[in-house]
Amino acid sequence: MLQKVVRSTIIDAPIGRVWAVLRDFNSHDRWHEVVAQSRIEGGEPASRVGCVRSFTLKDGNRIREQLLSLSDEEYKSSYCIVEATVPLQRYVATITLKPVTDGDRTFWHWESSFATPPGQERELRDMVAQGVYEAGFESLRRHLRAGSDLRAGTDDAPPARATAGPMPSRQVRISRFGGPEELEPMPGEAPGPRSGEVRIRQRAIGVNFIDIYLRRGWVPGMLALPGVLGMEAAGSVIDVGDGVGGLLPGDRVAYLCPQPGAYCSVRTLPATHVVRLPAEVEDETAAALLLKGVTADYVLRDLGRVRPGMRLLVHAAAGGVGLLLCAWARQLGARVTGTVSSEAKARVAREHGCEHVIVTPDYRFADAVQRHCGGADLIVDGLGDAARDENMAALAHCGHWISLGQASGPLQPLDADWLMAKSITFSRPVVFHYVATPDKLAERAARVWGALAAGTLATPVVERFALDAAARAHERLESRASMGSLVLVA
């Protein structure tokens, strides 16, 4: 016999704010007191009907639930349990929100039906009614009132309401193109968010080779001087502008933005570049992983179409992107060869799935690749011009060459007839074109977090520098001595 549990309440917040939390099928580990951790399986967006969330309760029970319906017009969603260690059978639940005009509040109706083993009817009914629904009501009230980082409980908790005026922000700027010495810490301001924008208190900022290219002036027109470098960071939402859905003050987030400006302690930017962070992903991990992980995702899935047995050559295999490519490609069944500049880096590359490592401080590797595997079907190259001829020699016929960077200098133009000698195809992708919409960014980010949770990707090796020490971080990255990812701590 099916049981039915029905609970309703009034939340003292506008319906848009309440729905922004509840429509995210993977948000409950951020606000519900009984949920320990949660993830969406298969890297799907958390608002896609049919996605499955796998979560653990604080009492140790594990549950998998599937999103059955989602309506932004009706403020309504439904879901079911597909597998659980709790004996709730044929469980189906529906959440419905209605606006309350008196005081701009929200009516929240939560109901479910389910069967139970004989003798456990009352126990499980009370668990759902009190431990899940009523506890959930109070948990969300606290979340909306606090407007703070629930996980960290930090002293610098942001205000619950938007603050329109500018806020102080420590920044690292350059006034002219050149070496690391051009990076200059100085005070600045982050303006209040306009429509469609979000203001973030940053705690960790990713350092990438594109920052060095911009500092040197190798990407003309992308950075106006004086300017602030940096394309990614992680932290907490301070406040949001009009029209921003799915983000609330206190939400832990990371972003990948095509406009530089991340080398700062507080930043205002379009919300379309921002994703919420799973509870288990630390800020430094997110800042070290988002841009590089998304890059590995589109390189292996979209451009490389990596498949079992494919011969893959990864340059800088012990670097931030290189380690991710080696591990993920190995899981996909590729035969991975990597190049590194030292024996210490070779050990790290092998630990992350690189089958064969070539130690070469002078960009000589083609003969070794040909001897080892008969040529590479796919090369992922961040070295640039110094490796140009060696890449061509290392490729197998009909191979594909993906140029991700130019650490040794800008790649000189390639002659089409030169590529034709081996029927080579060549790609020069830009990561931001592969995350051009919020849905695409969320989808790729979810795959990265999913691969991290599954153990396909290891928690990245991180070298930390204070924000004001950004120049030293650049020197370290350019020295070819670093391993893993570099992060600035704000």
N, C-alpha and C positions, 0 to 999 in steps of 0.2 A: 504494500500500500504506500502510495506517495504521500510524503509530508510536504507542507507548504510553510515557508517562513516569510513574513512580510514586516518590514520596518520602514518608517519614514521619519524625516526630521526637517528642520529649517536651518540653513547655513547662512550666517550673516555675511554674505559676500555676493556680488553680482553673479548671475548665472554664467557669464563668459569666463570668469576666473575659476569657478568650480569645474566647469566643463573642460577647461584647458588642462586640468589635472586628470580628470576621470577618463577623458577620451584617449589618453595615452595608456595603452594596455599594459605597458611595462613600468608605470609610475609608482605602483603601490609599495615598492620597497623603499621609496623615498618618504612616504607619509604614513603608511599603515604600521602601527606599532607591533603587529604580530609577524610581519614579513621580514625575513633576514636578508635575502638576496633574490634577484630575479633576472631572467634574460629571455629574449625572444629567440626561438630556435631558427636556424637556417639563415640568420642575418636579415630577416624580413623587417620592413617598417612596422612599428608598434601599433599603427592605426590601420593596417591592411586586414580586411576581413579574411578570416581563415588562418591568420598567424597563430602560433602556439607559444604561450609563455610557460617557462619552466621555473618554478620558484621553490624556495625552502622557507619553512616557517621557523620561528625562533625555538619552537619545541622539537625541531628536528624532522618533522614531517615534510614530505615532498609532494608537490602537486603540479600537474600539467593541465593547462586550460586553453581552450581554443575560442578565439573571437568569432562569434556567429553573425553579428550585425553591428552596424555603427551608423548613426544618423546625426549629422550636425544640424539638420533642420529641426528634428524632434528632440535633440539633446538626449539621445537614447542609445543604449548598447546592450547586447546580450552575449553570453558566453556559456560554455559548458566544461565540465571536467572530463578529460579523456583518460587520465590515469592519476592515481593518488594512493598514498599510504594510509590516508584517512578513509574509512569505509563509507563514503558518500556515493551512492549508486544513482546513475541516471540524473546527475545534478545539472540543472539548467537555471541560470540566474539572469535577471534583467535589472538594469539601472536606468531610471528615468528622472530627468530634471525638469522643473517648471519654474518660471519666474514668479516671484512674489513682489507685486508692485509696491507694497508698503515697505519703504526703506531699501528698495533694490536688493532684496534677498532672494534666496534660492530654496525651493522645495525639492528635497531629494527622497525618491522612493526606490527602495531596494527589495527585491523579492526573489524567491527561488523555490523550486520543487525538487525533491530527491527521495530516494528510498534508502533504508538502513537495514542492517542485519537485525534479526529479532532480539529484543531486549536492550537495544542501544538507541531506541527512538528518542527518548527524552534527552539523553546525554548529547547526542549529535545535533538535535534541534537547538538545544541551548548553546552549544558551541557555535553554530552558525549565527543564531540570533544575537548572542551577546559577544562572543569572542571575535566574530568577524564583522557583523553589520554595526552593532552599537559601538564597538571599539573603533571601527572605521570612521564613524561619524565624528567621534571625539578627536581621533588622530588628524583628520582633515581640518577640523576647526583649529587645532594647535598649529598645523602647518601654515594655514592661511594667516593666522594672527601673528605668528613669529616672524615670517618673512626672513628667515635666517638659514644658514647652512646646517640642516638638521643633523647631518652625520658628524660634522666636526665640532659644533658648538663653540665656534670661535668668538673671541672678544670683539672682532670687527664686524659683527653681524650687520647686514645692510638694513635700511629702513623698510617697513612693510609697504609704504606708499611711495609712489614715484616722486623724486626730487627734481624739480624742473631746472634748477640752476647748475652751473658748472661745478665740478669737484676737482680738488688738487690731484695731480697724477705725476709721479716721477717718470721721466722719459729719458731715452738715450737717442740722440739725434746725430745726423751728419749734416754738415753745411757745405761740404764739397766731396767729390768722389776721390777715393784713394785707399790707403791702407787702414788697418785696424785702429791706428791712432786718431782717425777722424771721428770715431765714435765718442760722443761727449755726453755724459749724464747731466741733466738739468731739470728744473721744475717745469711743469706744464699743467694743463687742465683738460679734463674730459667733459664735454658739454652734456647737458641733459638730453635724453633720447627724444628725438622727433618721431613722427608717425613711422611705424615700421622698424624702429631701431631699439636696441637694447644696450644698457650700460653694464659693464662687467668689472668686478674687482678681480684682477688677475693674480694668480699665485704661481703659475709656472708657464714659461714661454719657450716654445720650440726654436732651436737654432738650426737653420738649414743652409745648404750651399747657395740657394737662391738669394739669401740675405747677403752673402759675399759677392755674388754677381751684381746685385743692386749697389752695394757699397763701392764696387769698382767702376760702376757706370757701364756695365756690359749689357744692360737691358734698357736702352734709351727710352725715355718717355714713361716708364713705369713708376718712377719715384721723382717727385718734384723736390727741389732743394730750397730751404732746409727741410729734411724729412726724417721720419722714424721708420726703421726697418722692422721686419718680422711679419710672418703670414699666419701664425697659429699660436694659440694660448689656451689655458684652462683656468677656471676660477668659478666665481659665483655671481649670479645676477643681482645687481643692485636695484635697478628699476627698468621699466619698459615703457615705450611710447604707445600711442594709440594704434589700434589695429594689430597688435602683436598677440598671437594666440599660442598656447602651449608652453609658455615660459612665465614663471612667476619669480618675484624677489626671493632669493635664497636658493633657487635651483642651481645645482652644480652643472656646469656646462663646459664645452670646448668649442672652438671654432676654427675654420679654415677659410681665410678671407683673401680674395684676389687683390685687395688693396693693402699695401704695406701699412704698418702702424702698430705692431704688437709689442715692440720693446717699450713697455710702459706698465705702470701699476694699475691704472684704471683706463678703460677704453670704451668708447661708444661706437657701435657699428651696426650695419643692417642685421636684423634678426634672421634673415634667410641664410646666413652663413654659420648659424649656431646650432649645435646639437646638445641635448641633455646627456649627462654622463650616467652610466650604470653605477650603482653604489660601490661595486667592487673595484672600479677603475680609479686609481689615485690620480690626483691632478698632474703630478710629474709624468706618470705613465701616459696620460692622455696627451700632454704637450709633446712628449717624445714620439708618440705613435700615430696621431691622427693623419697628418700630411703624408708621412712615410707609409703608413698602413694602407691608406686610400690609394697611394701610388702603386704599391705592390698589388693591390686588388685589381686595378684596371690593367696593369701590365700583364698579369698572369691570366686574367679572365677575358679581357676585351681584345688586347693587342696580341699577346703571345698565344692565347688559346692552348695553354699548357695541358698536355695529356701524358699518360703513362709512357715511359720510354723516351720522351723528348730529351734531346741533348741541349742543356741550357748552360750558358757561360755568364756568370755574374761578376762584374768588376767591383772592386772595393767591397768584397764579400763580408768583411767584418765591420762595415759601416752601418749606419742606421737603416737605410733602405736595403742594403745588401743582406743583412742578417734576416730580415723579414722575407725577402725573396727566396733565400736558400731554404728556410724552414717551410714556407708555404708551398713552394714548388716541389720539395721532397715529399710532402704530404700528398700532393697531386700525382706523384709517381714519376716525376722527371728525374733524369740523371744530371746532377748539378755539379758543375765545375766552377770554382771561384778563383779570382786573383786577389792577392793581398801583398803588402809591402814588407811584412816581417813574419817570423816564425810564431811570435806571440799571437798575432792576428790570425794566423793559420789555425791555431788551436781553437780559438773562439769560433771561427767559421765552421770547423768540423763539428763542434758541439751543437751548432744550429742547423745541421742537415746538409752541409756541403760535402759531397762524396769525395771530390778530388780537389786539392788546393794547390795553386801555383804561386810560389813566393817570388815576386819580381819587383824590385824597386825601380826598374828602368823601362817599364811598359813593354817587355818582351815576353810573349806568351803563346804566339800562334803555333809554333812548332810543337810545344808541349800539348796544346789542345788537340792538334791533329794526331799526335801519337796516342793520346789517351782515348779519344772517342771517335776519331775520324772526321772531326769538324763539328761545329756547333749549329744546331737548328735555330737557336735563338740566342742573341747576345743582348744583354742589358748593360748599357755603357753610360757611366757617369764621368768617365775620364776626359773625354774631349779629344782635342786635336793630336795630342802625343800618342794616342792609341789608334789613330785613324787607319793606317796601313796594316797594322797588326790585326785589327778587327776583320778587315777584309780577308786577310790570309787565314784567319781562324774559322771563318764561316764555312759551312757546308753548302753545296749547291742548293738553291731555292731557300736559303736561310733568311731569317728576318733579323734586322739590326734596329734596336730601339735605343735612341740617344736621349738619355734623361738629363745629362748635365755636361759640364765642361770644366772640370776641376783643373785640368792642365792648360786650359785656354780654349777660346771659341773654335768650334769645329769648322774647318774650311769647307766651302761648297763642294758637294759630291757630283761628279759627272755621271749622267745617266748611262752612258756607254760603259763606264767603269763598273757600275752595278750590274749591267747586263752580262758581264763576263761570267757571272755565277748565277744569274737570274735572282739577284738579291733584292729584297724589299726593305725599305727604310722608313722609320717613323721618328718624328720629333714631337712627342705629345706634350701638352700642357695640362697639368692636373686639374686646373679649375674648369676646363671644358668638360671634364668627366663628372663634375659635381655642380653643374650649372643651375640646378633647381634644388629647392629644399628637400624634395622627395629623394632625389638622386644622392644628395649628401647623406641623408639619414639612412638610406639603404646601404651605401658603401660603409659608412661608419658602423652600422649594426653588424655587418659582416666582419669588420675588424675586431669589434668587441667580442663577437661570438667566437672568432678564431682564438682570441686571447683566453676566453673562458674555457674553451675546449682543450687548451694546451697545444694547439697547432702552432701558435705564436707564443714564445716565452715572454715574460715581462721584460721589457727592453733594458739593456745595460745603459745606465744614465750617468753622465758626468755633469755635475751641478756647478753653476757659477752664479754669483749675485748679479742682479740686474745691472748694477753700476760697473760690474766687471765684464761687460759684454765684449770689450776689446780683447780681453784675455781669452774669452771663448772663441772668438774669430781666429786668433792666433793659433789656438789649439787645433781647430778644425782644419785650417790651412796647412798645418805642419805634417799632416798625414799620420800623426801619432795617436789620434783619438780612436777609440773603439766604441761602437754603439752610437747613442744619441747624446747631444748636448742640450742642456736646458738651463734657462735663466730663471732664478727664483726671485720673485718680486716681493 
